Amino acid sequence: MTAMPKYKQNYGRVVAKCTVMRKGLVKVDSIIVGDKTLKGKELRIWHLSGLERGDIILSMMNVKKQGFALVGDPIKIKKTGSKDGFIYKMNRFLKEKIEELSDREEIRGFILGVLIGYRDFISRDLMDDFKRTSTMHILALSGLHIGILISLFYMLFIPLLGHRNRAYLISLSLVFLYMEIVGVTPSILRAYIVFFVMVITSLLRRKTSFFNVIGISGLFSLILWPSWAFSYSFMLSYLAIFGLVYYNQVLGIKNKYLGVLIASLGAILFTLPITSYLSGYIPLLGFLFNIVVIPLFTICMWLLFGVLIIYIAFPPMSSLLIGFTNAIQGTFLEVIHVFSKISPVLHIKMQEPSSFVFYYLVILIIPVIITMLKERMGGVYESS
């Protein structure tokens, strides 16, 4: 595993007003002393004990640039206030309700991590299991969350409103509230913009290419947060969705289940260089594990969001829901644990991600060649 990149730039000592996004991460609201180019960027700071999302802090720190990330060594942190409004209270409310869904610490930490982004509650052993099976990505708040929530809200409101577009617009509004509560990440914003553009084009009765939608999403994200251009999470999010759509559309697999597998392969191939660079190894059975884990995780997420909504609406059902949650999530985590024990890994020393140009050219050309061969041989290899 390659060593962490050295500090590229030292901004020196600054005094900044920051908003806590989550443990270890703040967003710089304003610079009082120092380089003003840091304004609006995300900054990683350690030892933020006793602080919650939404807290406003005045921090003096030594700020340096490490690779693509900005990091700060805090000298003094002073809490000056908090966003004690609706969003902050909703975040606290959801956290408390989710903690009540299970009486098992490991499951409770996992649920807090995958539903509202409190990954610090996930045990180190469980995190290691996900790393070894190459399924770490499912722990991040992502487009899967957005898609499930929009579908749940849509199914809830379509019988009440009887109008498809109105149900979608209300669902998008509620999901926007969810984004505010849990904090915006590149993958969540990407998914939200994609769904939003698709709903708008449906309202206008216009057709658009999914690649155009992805492009609009990425451009809009970078306009709002230019620093995301150097964020690994931003890269992984857009490489994954591009690989998924590219392999699915170029190969044109007609068999539904085979199409899902091929699309998943595309997402894995396009993100492999960066994930391998960050972890230092390649799980040799990672693709096979993902084929099993992703569908199971999707089912678990549907059940978790559904259980949370029912629990909030009908508290008397708590004992039944707690037992159900323990059984479903316990089984899923046991599968991850078993996979981690049989997962061989290839340890590698990766170079900078920019050196993988040839790799990306190859995985871009492969589906094109396969498609040309299929057409040339009269559809012999066409999926049924």
Buried (B, 14 or more C-beta within 10 A) or exposed (E): EEEEEEEEEEBEEBBBBBBBBBBBBBBBEEBEEBEEEBEBBBBEBEEBEEBBBBBBBBBBBBBBBBBBBBBBEBEEBEBEEBBEEEBBEBBBEBBEBBBBBBEBEBBBBBBBBBBBBBBEBBEEEBBEBBBBBBBBBBBBBBBBBBBBBBEBBBEBBBEEBEEBEEBBBBBBEBBBEBBEBBBBBBBBBBBBBBBBBBBBBBEEEEEBEBEEBBEBBBEBBBEEBEBBEBBBBBBBBBBBBBBBBBBBBBBEBEEEEEBBBBBBBBBBBBBBBBBBBBBEBBBEBBBBBBBBBBEBBBEBBBBBBEBBBBBEEEEEEBEEBBEBBBEBBBEBBEBBBEBBEEBEBEEBEBEEBEEBEEBBEEBBEBBEEBBEEBEEEEEEEEBE
